Amino acid sequence: MTLLITNEAGLHHQMPPGHPEQIARLEHVFRALNAPDFAALDRRAAPMAEEADLLLAHPETHVAALRVAAPAEGLVALDADSAMSPGTWEAALRGVGGCFAAVDAVLAGEAKNAFVATRPPGHHAEKTRAMGFCLFGNVALAAKHALDRHGLSRVAIVDFDVHHGNGTQDLLWDEARVLFVSSHQMPLYPGSGAAQERGAHGQILNLPLAPGSDGAAMRAVYESRVLPRLRDHAPDLILVSAGFDAHADDPLANLIWSTEDFAWLTRELCSVAAEVCGGRLVSSLEGGYDLDALSDAVAAHVAALMEA
C-alpha cells in the first residue's frame, strides 16, 4: 500500500504574482493524483508539526524569527526569492508534520511507501536561513525524527531536484548516520554541491550534472554511483527529496529528463529499498515549475511507488 499525505494548507501559502513556486503547482499535483489510476492510494491529511519537532535540526532562533515574521495580512519578503503570507506558517508546519506522519506510518508497517504532496518545499532551508522558497528542512527533519525518535541506525536521503539541496546538506553536515545524495545541475542556483563537499564524515555524495544532461546521463550516474552507495550504506529507511525540475520542459533549469526518466529512477530507488530496508521509502515534493510537466512526472513517480 502506498500512502499519500496531502497538505491542503499549501493551497493558502501565497507568493508574489508571477512567482514560479505558485499555488497552482499543488493544485495540478492534487488533480493528477485524483485520477482513477490512483484510487487505491491511502489518503491522509498532513498534521501540524509541533515547534519542538523543528528543533531536531533548526535552532530556536530560526523558528522564532519565522514565527514572528509571519504576517496577519499581505506578504513579507524573507529574501529575494522567498516570502510569507498569512497561510504560510501553517503550510510549513504541515509540510514537516506530513513528512513525520509518513515516516511514522511506513515504519509502523501501515504502508510500504509514501508520497507527501506539500508546499512550501524544504531542501534549501539552512539551519538559520530560509531561502530558495523553503522555510524548514522537511526531509532533513524527517531523517532526524526517524533516527532520534524511532531509533533507526541509518537513513539515506536521495535528492534528485535539479537544484542542489544545500539546506539538507547544511542541516546534516555532521550527521554520520545519514547518507545524503544529491544530483543537480551545475552551475545553477544555489551554487553549492561540488563533488568535494563530502560532509564531516564523508557521508555526503554530490553529483553535479552539466547543463543539457539527459536521462541517459542521469541513469548512468545513478547506476554507477548512487545505487551501489545506497546498498553499501544499507539504510533502515530511504527518504527522497522529489523535485521534478530536471524535466526538459522546466523553465528554471537546463537538464532534459523525460517523465519516464523519473519513473525509472523511482523504480530503481524502490528496488534498492526492497533489498535493504523492506521497501520502506518516503518521498516529499520539492521543485518542479512547468505545471504540466510537474503533474505528469508526479503521476509517474507515484505510480512507480504503487507498483513497488
C-alpha positions in Angstrom: 0.0 0.0 0.0 1.2 3.5 -0.9 0.3 6.3 1.4 -0.5 9.8 0.1 -0.2 12.7 2.5 -1.8 15.9 1.3 -1.1 19.3 2.7 -4.3 21.3 1.9 -2.8 24.3 3.8 -0.3 24.6 1.0 -3.1 26.0 -1.1 -3.1 29.0 1.2 0.6 29.7 1.1 0.8 32.7 -1.3 3.8 34.1 -3.1 4.2 37.3 -5.2 2.3 37.4 -8.5 4.3 35.6 -11.3 6.4 33.6 -8.8 7.2 30.1 -10.1 6.5 28.5 -6.7 2.8 29.1 -7.0 -0.4 27.6 -5.6 -1.2 26.1 -9.0 1.7 23.7 -8.5 -0.1 21.9 -5.7 -3.5 22.2 -7.5 -2.0 20.3 -10.5 -0.5 17.6 -8.3 -3.7 17.1 -6.5 -5.7 16.9 -9.8 -3.2 14.4 -11.2 -3.4 12.1 -8.1 -7.2 12.3 -8.1 -7.3 10.3 -11.4 -8.9 6.8 -11.3 -5.5 5.2 -11.6 -4.7 6.4 -8.1 -7.9 5.3 -6.3 -6.0 2.7 -4.3 -3.9 5.3 -2.5 -4.3 5.5 1.3 -5.0 9.2 1.6 -4.4 11.2 4.8 -4.2 14.9 5.7 -0.9 16.3 6.9 -0.9 17.0 10.6 0.7 20.1 12.2 4.2 19.7 13.4 5.0 21.0 16.9 7.6 23.7 17.2 9.7 21.2 19.2 9.8 19.0 16.0 11.6 21.8 14.2 14.3 21.9 16.9 15.5 18.5 15.8 17.6 20.3 13.2 16.9 24.0 13.4 17.9 26.3 16.4 15.1 28.0 18.3 16.2 31.4 17.0 15.3 30.4 13.4 11.9 29.0 14.4 11.1 32.1 16.5 12.3 34.5 13.7 9.9 32.9 11.2 7.1 32.7 13.7 7.4 36.5 14.3 7.8 37.2 10.6 4.5 35.5 9.7 2.1 38.3 8.6 -1.5 38.7 9.5 -2.2 40.1 6.1 -0.2 40.8 2.9 3.2 39.4 2.1 6.5 39.6 3.9 9.7 39.1 1.9 12.3 36.9 3.6 14.8 37.3 0.8 14.7 37.9 -3.0 13.1 34.5 -3.6 11.1 33.6 -0.5 8.1 35.2 1.1 5.5 34.5 3.8 1.7 35.1 3.6 -0.9 34.6 6.3 -1.2 30.9 5.3 2.5 30.2 5.2 3.2 29.3 8.8 0.5 26.6 8.9 1.5 25.2 5.5 5.2 25.0 6.5 4.3 23.2 9.8 2.0 20.8 8.0 4.8 20.1 5.5 7.1 19.0 8.3 4.2 17.2 10.0 3.2 15.4 6.8 6.8 14.1 6.4 6.8 12.9 10.0 3.4 11.2 9.6 4.6 9.4 6.5 7.7 8.2 8.3 5.6 7.0 11.3 3.2 5.1 9.1 5.9 3.4 7.0 7.9 2.4 10.0 4.7 1.1 11.6 4.0 -1.1 8.6 0.8 0.8 7.8 2.2 1.5 4.3 5.1 0.2 2.3 6.0 3.7 1.0 4.6 7.2 0.9 4.5 10.4 -1.0 4.0 13.8 0.7 2.3 16.4 -1.6 3.2 19.6 0.0 4.5 23.2 -0.4 6.5 25.2 0.5 9.4 22.9 -0.3 12.2 22.3 2.1 15.6 21.3 0.8 17.1 24.8 0.5 16.3 25.8 4.1 19.5 26.0 6.1 19.9 25.8 9.9 19.3 29.6 10.4 18.2 30.8 7.0 15.0 30.4 4.9 16.0 30.5 1.2 15.1 29.2 -2.2 11.3 29.2 -1.4 12.0 27.0 1.7 11.4 27.7 5.4 12.2 24.4 7.2 14.2 21.3 6.1 11.2 18.9 5.7 13.2 15.9 4.7 16.2 16.5 6.9 13.9 16.9 9.9 12.2 13.6 8.9 15.5 11.9 8.9 16.3 13.2 12.4 12.8 12.1 13.5 13.4 8.6 12.2 16.8 8.3 13.9 16.2 10.1 17.2 12.6 9.1 17.9 12.3 5.7 16.1 15.8 4.5 17.0 16.9 3.7 13.4 20.6 3.2 12.9 21.0 4.6 9.4 18.9 6.6 7.0 19.6 7.6 3.4 18.3 10.7 1.5 18.3 10.9 -2.2 17.6 14.4 -3.7 17.0 14.4 -7.4 15.8 18.0 -7.6 17.6 20.0 -10.3 18.9 22.4 -7.7 21.4 21.3 -5.0 19.9 20.5 -1.6 22.1 22.9 0.2 19.8 23.1 3.2 19.7 19.4 3.7 23.4 19.3 3.4 23.8 22.1 6.0 21.4 20.5 8.4 23.0 17.1 8.2 26.7 18.0 7.6 27.7 16.5 10.9 25.2 13.6 11.0 27.2 10.4 10.4 24.0 8.3 10.3 22.6 9.9 7.2 23.9 9.3 3.7 22.9 12.3 1.7 23.0 12.0 -2.1 22.2 15.0 -4.4 22.2 15.0 -8.2 21.8 18.5 -9.6 22.7 20.8 -12.4 25.9 22.8 -12.0 26.3 25.7 -12.5 22.9 26.7 -11.1 21.3 28.2 -8.0 22.3 28.0 -5.1 25.9 27.5 -6.3 26.8 24.7 -3.8 27.0 21.0 -4.3 30.5 20.5 -5.7 31.8 16.9 -5.6 34.4 17.8 -3.0 31.7 18.8 -0.5 31.6 15.4 1.3 30.3 16.1 4.9 32.1 15.8 8.2 32.1 12.0 7.9 32.3 11.5 4.1 28.6 10.8 4.2 27.6 13.3 1.5 27.7 12.4 -2.2 27.2 15.4 -4.5 26.8 14.6 -8.2 26.9 17.7 -10.4 25.4 17.3 -13.9 26.3 19.6 -16.8 23.5 21.7 -18.4 22.0 19.7 -21.2 22.5 16.4 -19.4 19.7 14.0 -20.5 18.1 11.0 -18.9 20.7 8.6 -20.2 23.4 10.6 -18.4 21.3 10.5 -15.2 20.8 6.8 -15.4 24.5 6.1 -15.9 25.4 8.2 -12.8 22.7 6.6 -10.7 23.6 3.1 -11.8 27.4 3.6 -11.2 27.5 5.9 -8.2 24.2 6.2 -6.3 22.6 2.7 -6.2 25.8 1.0 -5.1 26.4 3.6 -2.5 22.9 3.1 -1.2 23.4 -0.6 -1.0 26.6 -0.2 0.9 25.0 2.2 3.4 22.2 -0.3 4.0 19.8 2.3 5.4 16.8 1.3 7.6 14.7 3.9 5.6 15.2 5.8 2.3 13.9 9.4 2.1 13.5 11.2 -1.2 13.5 14.9 -2.0 11.5 14.6 -5.1 11.9 17.7 -7.3 10.8 17.4 -10.8 12.5 20.5 -12.3 15.1 18.4 -14.1 12.3 17.8 -16.6 13.1 19.0 -20.1 10.1 21.4 -20.0 11.0 23.1 -16.8 11.7 26.8 -17.1 14.2 27.2 -14.3 17.0 24.9 -15.4 18.6 23.1 -18.3 18.5 19.4 -17.7 16.5 17.4 -20.2 15.0 14.4 -18.3 11.7 12.9 -19.5 8.7 11.8 -17.5 9.8 8.2 -18.0 13.2 9.1 -16.5 11.5 10.0 -13.2 9.6 6.7 -13.3 12.8 4.7 -14.0 14.6 6.5 -11.1 11.7 5.8 -8.7 11.6 2.1 -9.6 15.3 1.8 -9.1 15.1 3.5 -5.6 12.2 1.3 -4.7 14.2 -1.8 -5.8 17.1 -0.8 -3.5 14.6 -0.1 -0.7 13.2 -3.6 -1.2 16.7 -5.1 -0.9 18.0 -3.2 2.1 15.0 -1.9 4.2 11.9 -3.9 3.5 10.8 -1.4 0.8 10.5 1.5 3.3 10.6 4.7 1.4 9.2 8.2 2.0 9.2 10.8 -0.8 8.4 14.5 -0.4 7.7 17.1 -3.1 10.3 19.7 -3.7 10.6 21.6 -7.0 9.0 21.4 -10.5 7.7 24.6 -12.1 6.2 23.7 -15.5 2.7 22.7 -14.4 2.0 20.0 -16.9 5.5 18.5 -16.6 5.1 18.6 -12.9 1.8 16.8 -12.8 2.9 14.2 -15.3 6.1 13.5 -13.5 4.5 13.3 -10.1 1.9 10.9 -11.5 4.7 8.7 -12.9 6.6 8.8 -9.6 3.6 7.9 -7.5 2.5 5.1 -10.0 6.0 3.6 -9.6 5.7 3.8 -5.8 2.4 1.9 -6.1 3.8 -0.7 -8.4 6.6 -1.4 -5.8 
